[in-house]
Amino acid sequence: MTRYEAIQAEILENPKVWLITCVAGFIGSNLLEKLLLLSQKVVGLDRFSTGYHPILSKVEEKISNPLSPYPVTREVGYFVKKEI
């Protein structure tokens, strides 16, 4: 077992709530997807100043699809608040 696989197994055995900042960016959205795949709870924050809102919709579609490889159906919710 590689170190990466060992860390994934440890995360699966000990679920946590994770906070991801810049969740709509490339790194944040990929981290979000991986943590959801590992059955974790995730809170994501983003101002969308450089992030891309449709990325979150794509992640939502992937995990909501009944044929997806994700082990559990999850709810994904988000809102966009534009600055005044």
C-alpha positions as CSV (number, residue, x, y, z in Angstrom):
1,M,0.0,0.0,0.0
2,T,1.4,3.4,-1.0
3,R,1.4,6.3,1.5
4,Y,-1.3,8.0,-0.6
5,E,-3.6,4.9,-0.3
6,A,-2.8,4.7,3.5
7,I,-3.9,8.3,4.0
8,Q,-7.1,7.7,2.0
9,A,-7.9,4.7,4.1
10,E,-7.3,6.7,7.3
11,I,-9.6,9.5,6.1
12,L,-12.3,6.9,5.3
13,E,-12.0,5.4,8.7
14,N,-12.1,8.7,10.6
15,P,-14.6,11.0,8.9
16,K,-14.3,14.7,9.5
17,V,-15.7,18.1,8.5
18,W,-13.4,19.9,6.1
19,L,-13.2,23.6,5.2
20,I,-12.0,24.4,1.7
21,T,-11.4,28.0,0.8
22,C,-11.4,29.0,-2.9
23,V,-13.5,25.9,-3.5
24,A,-14.6,27.1,-7.0
25,G,-11.0,27.2,-8.3
26,F,-9.1,24.3,-9.9
27,I,-7.4,23.0,-6.8
28,G,-10.3,23.6,-4.4
29,S,-12.9,21.9,-6.7
30,N,-10.7,18.9,-7.1
31,L,-10.1,18.7,-3.4
32,L,-13.9,19.0,-2.8
33,E,-14.6,16.1,-5.3
34,K,-11.9,13.9,-3.7
35,L,-13.1,14.5,-0.2
36,L,-16.7,13.8,-1.2
37,L,-15.6,10.6,-2.8
38,L,-14.0,9.7,0.6
39,S,-17.4,10.2,2.3
40,Q,-16.3,13.4,4.1
41,K,-18.4,16.4,5.0
42,V,-17.2,19.6,3.3
43,V,-17.8,23.3,3.8
44,G,-16.6,25.4,0.9
45,L,-16.0,29.1,0.7
46,D,-15.3,31.2,-2.3
47,R,-15.8,34.9,-3.3
48,F,-15.8,33.9,-7.0
49,S,-13.4,36.7,-7.8
50,T,-11.2,34.3,-9.6
51,G,-13.0,31.0,-9.2
52,Y,-15.6,29.7,-11.6
53,H,-19.1,29.1,-10.3
54,P,-20.0,26.4,-12.9
55,I,-17.2,24.2,-11.6
56,L,-19.3,23.6,-8.5
57,S,-22.3,22.7,-10.7
58,K,-20.2,20.1,-12.4
59,V,-19.1,18.6,-9.1
60,E,-22.7,18.5,-8.0
61,E,-23.7,16.7,-11.2
62,K,-21.0,14.1,-10.7
63,I,-22.0,13.3,-7.2
64,S,-25.7,13.4,-7.8
65,N,-25.6,11.0,-10.7
66,P,-26.9,7.6,-9.5
67,L,-24.4,5.8,-11.8
68,S,-21.4,7.7,-10.4
69,P,-18.6,6.0,-8.5
70,Y,-19.4,7.9,-5.3
71,P,-20.5,5.5,-2.6
72,V,-23.3,7.5,-1.1
73,T,-25.9,10.0,-2.4
74,R,-25.1,13.5,-1.1
75,E,-26.7,16.8,-1.0
76,V,-24.8,19.7,-2.3
77,G,-26.0,23.2,-1.6
78,Y,-24.4,26.6,-2.3
79,F,-25.5,30.2,-2.7
80,V,-23.9,33.1,-4.4
81,K,-23.9,36.5,-2.7
82,K,-22.7,39.3,-4.9
83,E,-21.0,42.2,-3.3
84,I,-22.8,45.5,-3.3
